[in-house]
């Protein structure tokens, strides 16, 4: 997902240098969707085998009570990302097109939730190089999120102005 936002922001800022790569977009979108679904599914499978309980209870059994909020962050982020798959297929409908900025903003929120979820729960990011790597990803993600959200806001305003004429 990080690459989608950073590359999207670079394309918005430098459209000639960073042209849209349709093959990359399609393949990476399917890969991201697969991994987004696979991550909690593998966790649920493992928790089912070890503890004989199913989600959402099994997800909370994976962490200490002090980290349960971050499991919730990951779950909400997952739902928001999956909602994009639904809304994107209806993107050309007038009502959704008029309010696309809010869908975009929900994805920005999902990305932030997932980042915090991974930062607090991810085993590899809690120490050493993983923590530095995660920090660099977060620092580079923030301006990309702002650029994409701002562009979507402008597009929505232009679309509404066009409708008003």
Secondary structure, DSSP 8 states (H G I E B T S, - for coil): -HHHHHHHHHHHH-TTTS---HHHHHHHHHHHHHHHHHHHHHHHHHHHHHHS--TTHHHHHTS-GGGHHHHHHHHHHHHHHHHHHHHHHTTTSHHHHHTHHHHHHHHHHHHHHHHHHHHHH-STTSSTHHHHHHHHHHHHHHHHHHHHHHHHHHHHHHHHHHHH-
